[in-house]
Amino acid sequence: MRRILTLLLGAAITVTTMGQTLTDRQKALAACAALEAQGDLVRLEIAITDALDKGVTVNELKEAFSQLYAYTGFPRSLNALGVLQKVITSSPENLKPSETLKPSETSHWIEGKPFVRPTEWDDAEKALRNGTEVQTRLCGGKPFTYDFCPQDDYYLKAHLFGDIFAGDQLNDADRELVTVAALSGMKGVAPQLAAHKAGAVNMGNTQEQVNELCTWLDAEGYTLKSDFEKGASNVNYAQYFIGESYLNPLKPANLGEGEKTVLPMSNVTFEPGCRNNWHIHHGARQILICVSGKGWYQEWGKPAILMTAGTVIDIPEGVKHWHGAAADSWFQHIATHVKTEGQESNEWLEPVTDEQYNEVNK
């Protein structure tokens, strides 16, 4: 009987661990990291307030933004700290020292553990030694030496994983969630993002939690790397889309009110997995210019064409087609029409089925 109970308990613990999900606090912390990396100070102010409301402490945010200077640069780190300071000083009545906070006062912001200067900052050998150990754990127990560039090898071990990781506000698991979230919002860092996704598991998160984080960042738009605004929800055409899309009409700056462009243009944003129905343009050609993300264009009876930033598609009048985001990426394109002969109209047809869409995304 005892053996049976032990086995059942072990199975229950395994299921609980495997099914562990991210907390609202962790998501709020990740949102702040992603917006810091993008330099979006307007949304960051809102995210910081939300994070404080959900139990992230002021000192945890300080440590997160300080850590991110090594990944996103001092300007973004300092800007984020400035926004944090603005939020706190604008609403000082919400801030309570940790030692005076009562269990019933969970709605108040928490200052967090007092800052303690790490001993590594005064002992370079200790910083190098401890940083090497941290880096080895992050790499899955395999020592890593960057022989190609000894300078960066030392900076990584002694400074990043030694000095910076010596802080005691964030645990190792949360540190890596912060890093993954920040890198997810940046361009040109795919190798580092892949490495830190694996490192996040090695530092105490489950694979399910890392997958959930990446899916959530996609769903919330934090992985949309673009200088174009998303615009408003595309409600007028929602019936012709699977998933959420957003419409941002573009207007040349030199036009006054009431003037019309020769080629009216709109920036259309698709969330991951979003696509429009099959449709046909009558009386006009449509031109699509991908500006960010990854998406698909497909004509009836033909293979799909992958669209990435810079891809231009010229769609002939009368051709049945669809376009939309890849399953794992946000997608933006500028759409415009060139009038041909006859009445200009869109003929909306049947949705792109999951089978058709999944076959393209293979």
C-alpha positions as CSV (number, residue, x, y, z in Angstrom):
1,M,0.0,0.0,0.0
2,R,2.8,2.4,0.9
3,R,4.5,1.7,-2.4
4,I,1.2,2.4,-4.3
5,L,0.7,5.7,-2.5
6,T,4.3,6.7,-3.2
7,L,3.9,6.0,-6.9
8,L,0.6,7.9,-7.0
9,L,2.2,10.9,-5.2
10,G,5.1,10.8,-7.6
11,A,2.8,10.7,-10.6
12,A,0.8,13.6,-9.2
13,I,3.9,15.7,-8.7
14,T,5.1,15.0,-12.3
15,V,1.7,16.0,-13.8
16,T,1.7,19.2,-11.7
17,T,5.2,20.1,-12.8
18,M,4.6,19.3,-16.5
19,G,1.3,21.2,-16.4
20,Q,2.8,24.3,-14.7
21,T,1.8,27.5,-16.4
22,L,3.1,31.1,-16.2
23,T,1.6,33.3,-13.5
24,D,0.1,36.7,-14.3
25,R,3.1,38.2,-12.4
26,Q,5.6,36.4,-14.8
27,K,3.6,37.6,-17.9
28,A,3.5,41.1,-16.6
29,L,7.3,41.0,-16.0
30,A,7.8,39.6,-19.5
31,A,5.7,42.4,-21.1
32,C,7.9,45.0,-19.4
33,A,11.0,43.3,-20.8
34,A,9.6,43.1,-24.4
35,L,8.6,46.8,-24.4
36,E,11.9,47.9,-22.9
37,A,13.6,46.1,-25.8
38,Q,11.4,47.8,-28.4
39,G,11.8,51.2,-26.8
40,D,8.0,51.6,-26.7
41,L,7.9,54.0,-23.7
42,V,4.1,54.8,-24.0
43,R,3.1,51.1,-23.7
44,L,5.8,50.5,-21.2
45,E,4.3,53.0,-18.7
46,I,1.0,51.1,-18.9
47,A,2.8,47.7,-18.6
48,I,4.9,48.8,-15.5
49,T,1.7,49.9,-13.8
50,D,0.1,46.6,-14.6
51,A,3.1,44.7,-13.4
52,L,3.2,46.5,-10.1
53,D,-0.5,45.8,-9.7
54,K,0.2,42.1,-10.2
55,G,2.9,41.8,-7.6
56,V,6.1,42.5,-9.4
57,T,8.2,44.6,-7.0
58,V,9.8,47.9,-7.8
59,N,13.2,46.5,-7.1
60,E,12.6,43.4,-9.4
61,L,11.8,45.8,-12.2
62,K,14.9,47.8,-11.5
63,E,17.0,44.6,-11.7
64,A,15.3,43.4,-14.8
65,F,15.8,46.7,-16.7
66,S,19.4,46.9,-15.4
67,Q,20.1,43.3,-16.6
68,L,18.7,44.1,-20.0
69,Y,21.3,46.8,-20.7
70,A,23.6,43.8,-21.6
71,Y,21.0,42.7,-24.3
72,T,19.3,45.9,-25.5
73,G,21.9,48.6,-24.7
74,F,22.1,51.4,-22.0
75,P,19.8,53.8,-23.8
76,R,16.8,51.5,-23.6
77,S,17.7,50.4,-20.1
78,L,18.0,53.9,-18.8
79,N,14.8,55.0,-20.6
80,A,12.9,52.1,-19.0
81,L,14.2,53.0,-15.5
82,G,13.1,56.5,-16.2
83,V,9.6,55.4,-16.9
84,L,9.6,53.3,-13.8
85,Q,10.6,56.3,-11.7
86,K,7.9,58.4,-13.3
87,V,5.2,55.8,-12.5
88,I,6.3,55.6,-8.9
89,T,6.7,59.3,-8.3
90,S,3.3,60.0,-10.0
91,S,1.5,57.7,-7.6
92,P,3.6,57.5,-4.4
93,E,0.5,56.6,-2.3
94,N,0.4,53.2,-4.0
95,L,3.9,52.3,-2.9
96,K,4.4,50.4,0.4
97,P,7.6,49.2,1.9
98,S,7.6,45.4,1.9
99,E,8.0,45.1,5.7
100,T,4.8,47.2,6.3
101,L,2.6,45.5,3.7
102,K,-0.2,43.5,5.2
103,P,-1.5,40.3,3.6
104,S,-4.8,42.1,2.8
105,E,-3.0,44.9,1.0
106,T,-2.2,43.0,-2.2
107,S,-3.4,45.9,-4.4
108,H,-0.6,48.1,-3.2
109,W,2.7,48.2,-5.0
110,I,5.6,46.5,-3.3
111,E,9.1,48.0,-3.0
112,G,10.7,44.6,-2.6
113,K,13.9,43.4,-0.9
114,P,16.4,46.2,-0.1
115,F,19.2,46.5,-2.6
116,V,22.4,44.8,-1.4
117,R,25.7,45.4,-3.2
118,P,26.9,42.0,-4.5
119,T,30.3,41.0,-3.2
120,E,31.3,40.0,-6.8
121,W,31.5,43.7,-7.7
122,D,34.5,44.1,-5.4
123,D,36.1,40.7,-6.3
124,A,36.9,40.2,-10.0
125,E,38.1,36.6,-9.5
126,K,34.9,35.7,-7.7
127,A,32.8,37.3,-10.4
128,L,34.6,35.3,-13.1
129,R,34.4,32.1,-11.1
130,N,30.7,32.4,-10.3
131,G,29.8,33.7,-13.7
132,T,31.5,30.7,-15.3
133,E,29.4,28.4,-13.2
134,V,26.2,30.3,-14.1
135,Q,27.0,30.2,-17.8
136,T,27.7,26.5,-17.6
137,R,24.3,25.8,-16.0
138,L,22.6,28.0,-18.6
139,C,24.2,26.0,-21.3
140,G,22.9,22.7,-19.9
141,G,26.0,21.8,-17.9
142,K,28.4,22.2,-20.8
143,P,31.3,24.7,-20.3
144,F,31.4,27.3,-23.0
145,T,34.5,29.2,-24.1
146,Y,34.4,31.7,-26.9
147,D,38.0,31.3,-28.2
148,F,37.3,33.4,-31.3
149,C,37.0,36.5,-29.2
150,P,38.6,36.3,-25.7
151,Q,37.3,39.8,-24.8
152,D,33.6,38.8,-25.2
153,D,34.3,35.5,-23.5
154,Y,35.5,37.4,-20.4
155,Y,32.7,39.9,-20.5
156,L,30.1,37.2,-20.7
157,K,31.5,35.2,-17.8
158,A,32.7,37.9,-15.5
159,H,30.3,40.7,-16.2
160,L,27.0,39.4,-17.6
161,F,26.8,36.1,-15.7
162,G,29.1,37.2,-12.8
163,D,28.3,40.9,-11.9
164,I,24.8,41.2,-13.3
165,F,23.5,37.8,-12.4
166,A,24.8,38.3,-8.8
167,G,21.8,40.4,-7.9
168,D,19.3,38.8,-5.6
169,Q,16.0,40.4,-6.7
170,L,15.2,38.0,-9.5
171,N,15.7,34.2,-9.4
172,D,17.4,32.5,-12.3
173,A,14.1,31.2,-13.9
174,D,12.6,34.7,-14.0
175,R,15.9,36.2,-15.3
176,E,15.7,34.0,-18.4
177,L,12.0,34.7,-19.0
178,V,13.0,38.4,-19.0
179,T,15.7,37.8,-21.5
180,V,13.6,35.6,-23.8
181,A,10.8,38.2,-23.8
182,A,13.3,41.0,-24.6
183,L,15.0,39.1,-27.4
184,S,11.6,38.1,-28.8
185,G,10.9,41.8,-29.5
186,M,14.2,42.5,-31.2
187,K,15.3,42.1,-34.8
188,G,18.4,40.2,-35.9
189,V,18.9,38.2,-32.7
190,A,17.5,34.8,-33.7
191,P,20.6,32.7,-32.6
192,Q,20.6,34.4,-29.2
193,L,16.9,33.9,-28.8
194,A,17.1,30.2,-29.6
195,A,19.9,29.8,-27.1
196,H,18.0,31.6,-24.3
197,K,14.9,29.6,-24.9
198,A,16.9,26.5,-24.1
199,G,18.6,28.3,-21.3
200,A,15.3,29.3,-19.7
201,V,14.6,25.6,-19.3
202,N,18.0,24.9,-17.9
203,M,17.6,27.7,-15.4
204,G,14.4,26.3,-13.9
205,N,11.4,26.9,-16.2
206,T,9.6,24.0,-17.8
207,Q,9.5,23.6,-21.6
208,E,5.7,24.2,-21.4
209,Q,6.3,27.5,-19.7
210,V,8.7,28.7,-22.3
211,N,6.4,27.6,-25.1
212,E,3.5,29.4,-23.3
213,L,5.6,32.5,-23.0
214,C,6.4,32.6,-26.7
215,T,2.8,31.9,-27.7
216,W,1.6,34.6,-25.4
217,L,4.1,37.2,-26.7
218,D,3.0,36.4,-30.2
219,A,-0.7,36.7,-29.3
220,E,-0.2,40.1,-27.5
221,G,1.8,41.5,-30.4
222,Y,5.1,41.8,-28.6
223,T,6.9,40.0,-31.4
224,L,5.7,42.4,-34.1
225,K,8.9,44.1,-35.2
226,S,7.8,47.0,-37.2
227,D,7.9,50.8,-37.5
228,F,4.3,50.8,-38.8
229,E,1.5,51.3,-36.4
230,K,-1.0,48.4,-36.2
231,G,-3.9,50.7,-36.5
232,A,-7.5,49.8,-35.4
233,S,-9.1,46.4,-35.3
234,N,-10.3,45.6,-38.8
235,V,-14.0,45.3,-37.7
236,N,-15.6,46.2,-41.1
237,Y,-13.9,43.2,-42.8
238,A,-13.7,40.8,-39.8
239,Q,-16.3,38.5,-41.4
240,Y,-13.8,37.8,-44.2
241,F,-10.9,37.0,-42.0
242,I,-9.9,34.0,-39.8
243,G,-8.1,35.6,-36.8
244,E,-7.5,39.2,-35.8
245,S,-6.4,41.8,-38.4
246,Y,-5.8,45.5,-38.0
247,L,-6.1,48.4,-40.5
248,N,-4.0,51.5,-40.7
249,P,-4.9,53.7,-43.7
250,L,-1.8,55.6,-45.0
251,K,-2.0,59.2,-46.2
252,P,0.9,61.1,-47.8
253,A,2.0,64.0,-45.6
254,N,1.8,66.6,-48.4
255,L,-1.9,66.1,-48.9
256,G,-4.5,68.4,-47.3
257,E,-7.9,67.5,-46.1
258,G,-10.3,66.5,-48.9
259,E,-7.5,65.6,-51.4
260,K,-7.3,62.1,-52.7
261,T,-4.3,60.0,-53.5
262,V,-4.0,58.4,-56.9
263,L,-3.2,55.1,-55.2
264,P,-4.9,54.8,-51.8
265,M,-2.8,52.6,-49.5
266,S,-3.4,50.8,-46.2
267,N,-1.1,49.0,-43.9
268,V,-2.7,45.7,-42.9
269,T,-1.5,43.8,-39.8
270,F,-2.3,40.1,-39.3
271,E,-1.7,38.3,-36.0
272,P,0.0,34.8,-36.3
273,G,-2.3,32.4,-38.1
274,C,-4.6,35.1,-39.4
275,R,-5.6,35.1,-43.1
276,N,-8.3,36.5,-45.3
277,N,-10.8,34.4,-47.3
278,W,-10.3,33.5,-50.9
279,H,-11.3,36.5,-53.0
280,I,-11.2,38.2,-56.4
281,H,-10.6,41.8,-57.3
282,H,-12.6,43.1,-60.2
283,G,-11.8,46.2,-62.1
284,A,-8.4,46.6,-60.5
285,R,-5.0,44.9,-59.8
286,Q,-3.9,44.6,-56.2
287,I,-0.3,45.2,-55.1
288,L,1.0,43.9,-51.8
289,I,4.3,45.1,-50.3
290,C,5.4,43.2,-47.2
291,V,7.0,45.5,-44.6
292,S,7.5,43.2,-41.6
293,G,7.0,39.7,-40.4
294,K,6.3,36.6,-42.4
295,G,3.3,35.7,-44.4
296,W,1.8,33.8,-47.4
297,Y,0.2,34.7,-50.7
298,Q,-1.5,32.0,-52.8
299,E,-3.4,31.9,-56.0
300,W,-6.0,29.2,-56.7
301,G,-4.4,26.0,-58.0
302,K,-0.8,27.3,-57.5
303,P,1.9,26.9,-54.7
304,A,1.9,29.5,-52.0
305,I,4.6,32.3,-52.1
306,L,6.4,33.2,-48.8
307,M,6.3,36.9,-48.1
308,T,9.0,38.6,-46.0
309,A,10.0,42.3,-45.7
310,G,10.5,43.6,-49.2
311,T,8.5,41.0,-51.0
312,V,6.2,42.6,-53.6
313,I,3.2,40.8,-55.1
314,D,1.3,42.1,-58.2
315,I,-2.1,40.4,-58.3
316,P,-3.8,40.4,-61.7
317,E,-7.4,41.4,-62.0
318,G,-9.8,38.5,-61.8
319,V,-7.4,36.0,-60.0
320,K,-8.7,34.1,-57.0
321,H,-6.3,34.3,-54.1
322,W,-5.7,34.8,-50.4
323,H,-3.0,36.3,-48.2
324,G,-2.2,36.3,-44.5
325,A,0.3,35.6,-41.7
326,A,2.4,32.5,-41.2
327,A,1.4,30.4,-38.3
328,D,4.3,31.5,-36.2
329,S,4.7,35.2,-37.1
330,W,3.0,38.5,-37.2
331,F,2.7,39.9,-40.7
332,Q,2.3,43.4,-42.1
333,H,1.8,44.4,-45.7
334,I,0.9,47.6,-47.5
335,A,-2.0,47.0,-49.9
336,T,-3.0,49.2,-52.8
337,H,-5.1,48.9,-56.0
338,V,-4.4,50.0,-59.5
339,K,-7.7,50.5,-61.5
340,T,-8.1,48.6,-64.7
341,E,-11.3,48.5,-66.7
342,G,-14.9,48.2,-65.5
343,Q,-16.5,48.5,-62.1
344,E,-14.0,48.1,-59.2
345,S,-15.1,45.6,-56.5
346,N,-14.0,42.8,-54.3
347,E,-15.7,39.4,-54.5
348,W,-15.3,37.6,-51.2
349,L,-15.4,33.8,-51.4
350,E,-15.0,30.9,-49.0
351,P,-12.6,30.8,-46.1
352,V,-9.2,29.2,-46.4
353,T,-9.7,25.9,-44.5
354,D,-7.4,24.8,-41.7
355,E,-6.3,21.9,-44.0
356,Q,-5.3,24.3,-46.8
357,Y,-3.6,26.7,-44.4
358,N,-1.7,24.0,-42.5
359,E,-0.5,22.4,-45.7
360,V,1.0,25.8,-46.7
361,N,2.7,26.2,-43.3
362,K,4.4,22.8,-43.6
